[in-house]
């Protein structure tokens, strides 16, 4: 059984992305500031037991990946979870998950720019961060105006730099620890739980944010060569991210005393300086720089396609649904770059806390996509006949039960974030008020048009 057709509203996008390119766009979007710079506050909160935080985050990400895999291979669409929510929940959930994600991830592009400016201080401490943020932003815009095949090829190799290097980092660190070339720090400085047995739960927000990017595959499905490529890309993305993330955390807290992790420098750079490998510090700083830029590049692609899909279905101004001759939604790309402006303002006026503010702003938007995907998948699974379930191109071994567990835990994590931080609570509630106002505004003038017939799950294209 193959997939349902891509929504007619998205006609014009070029179906040219391979499974490898889709996976690397997702990996490129995921391995950015969340792991390379955002791992520092997570380590500070928990110590070596941060490994447990990432193991739990990996499980929750797995439930989300399984849900997205089934839905994306059945309904390949750039609108992704917005389309799933429209089909299996309601248009309110579809709009909030798309618009909320778009704004949140657009802000995260700014977070990557802030991180990139921080990395450049390693070589050029006297150059104002604003200069780097502006220069890198111009490069990102140019890349996203390319045709999707050229973009996919560029991002594939751009993301490959950090994948190969982080894999080498894990192997090198494991060899040093297992060969007793350096002392292990798993039980040093207060033991494995220096902040208490429940400390791993405190770092869940950071750990989950790190896995943000697994959902990118759903958006790229709208320009995939085939539903089989979508299913393959989902598997590649999750396996690659899980191995790299858990391996990285295990090496980081094993090689480096947990209380030396600093937000101003990537812990990966700190480790290489600690083990005194000649020239490794500058090399790793280059890698984390390319990681931040690759993450921003992937996020801008995802945001532009999400905004394009919203425009084509009446949830955003129609001009944003136009494509250039290469098949790229240039107007949507430009508007989606607003997060870069936010980052430049933060770098200029609040550099000390810029990363923290942008990280918190982007997290809630990302979580909306997970909530919508998990909730829609529960409904999707409930509607399938046994024959349809057996013939899905991508099948979840957990069926709808995994999504129920994932939805519960993700909701608890969101509520915990609100309880822990007034900033998180106020910003999220204000965010929801604005999103609901936008929903009613666009709904008032929107002519309802069907996206994909839910009864055609699994029908031939």
C-alpha positions, 0 to 999 in steps of 0.5 A: 500500500502506498501513500495518499497524494500530496495536497494539491495546494502544494503543487509546484514544489519539486519532488527531488529530495533523496532519503539521504538528503532528507535525513541530512536536512533533519540531522543538520537542523537537529545538531546545532546549538541544542547539542553543541552549546545547549549541552553546557547548561544541561550538564551544569544542572545534572552532572554526569547523570545528564546521560539519563536525561538524554536516554529519556529524551531519546525514548520520547523522540522515538515515539514522536519519530514513529508517529511522524514516520507513519503519517509522513509516509502516508501523507507526504506534505510540506505542511506535515503535522498541520496537514495531519492535524487538519485531517485527524483533529481539527483546523484549529490544531492544524493552524496552531501547530503550523504557525506556532512551529514556524514562529518558534523555529524562525526564532531558533534560527536567531539562536544559531546566529547568536551561537555562531557569533559566539564561536567566532570570538575564539579567533576574532575576539575584537570583532563585534558579534553583529558583523558575524550575524549579518554576514552569515545571514546573507549566506543563508538567504542565498542558499535557500533561494536555490532549487531544492535539489541544489539545496539538498546537496549543499546541506547534505555535505554541510551537515556531513562535516559535523556528523563525521567529526562528532562521530570521530569525537565519540570514538576518540573519547571512548578510546581515551577512556577505555584505554585509561589514557585520561582519568574518568570523571563519571564519579568525580566532583560529587559522584554520578548524581552530584545534584541529586537523584532527580536532577536528570529530570531538570535537564529534560527541557534541554535534552528534548530541545536537542532532539528537535529536528527529527520532525524536519523529515515530515516537512521535507516529505513534500519534496521527496522523490517517493514515500519510500524515501520518506520512510527510509529517511525517518529511520536514518535520522533517528538512528543517527541522532540517537547514536551521536547524542548519547555517545557525545554525552557519555564522552563529554561527562567522562572526559571533562569535569561536569562543573567546568562546562560553560555556556560561553564555549562549546563543551566539545571545544573544552574537551579537546583543550582538556586532553591537549590534542594539538590543533584540535581546539581550533578544528572543533571550533570550526566544526561547531561553527559549521554545525550552527550554520547548518542548523540555521540553514535547515531551519530556514528551509523548514520555516519557508516550506511551512509558511508556503504551505500555510499561504497555499491553504489560506492561513497566511497571505497568498503572496507567501505561496509563490514560487520562483523559477527554481521552485523555491518560495522566495517570499516565504524564505525572506519572511521566515528570516525574521528570527535573524533580526531578533537575534541581531537585536539580542546580540546588540542589546543583551549579549549575556543572555541572548542565547537563553532567551532565544532558546526558550522562545523556540522550545514551545513552538517546536513542542507544538509540532510534537504534540500535534503529530502525536495527537494526530497519530493516535486518531490516525491509528484508531481509524485504520483497519487491520489491513491498512495498518499491515500495509503501511510503508512505515509501521510503528511497533508501538502502534498508537500506544507509543504516541499516547505515552509520548504525548503524555510525557511531552505535555508534562515536560511543557507544564514543568517548564511553565512551573519552573520558569515564569518567563516560560509560562508568560511567553507561552501564554502570550504566544497562545493568545497571539496564535488564537487571534491570528487563527480567528483572523484568517479563518474569518476570510478563509474559504475552506478547501480540502487538503487530503481525503483522510479516507484515502490513507494508503491509496495509490498515487 
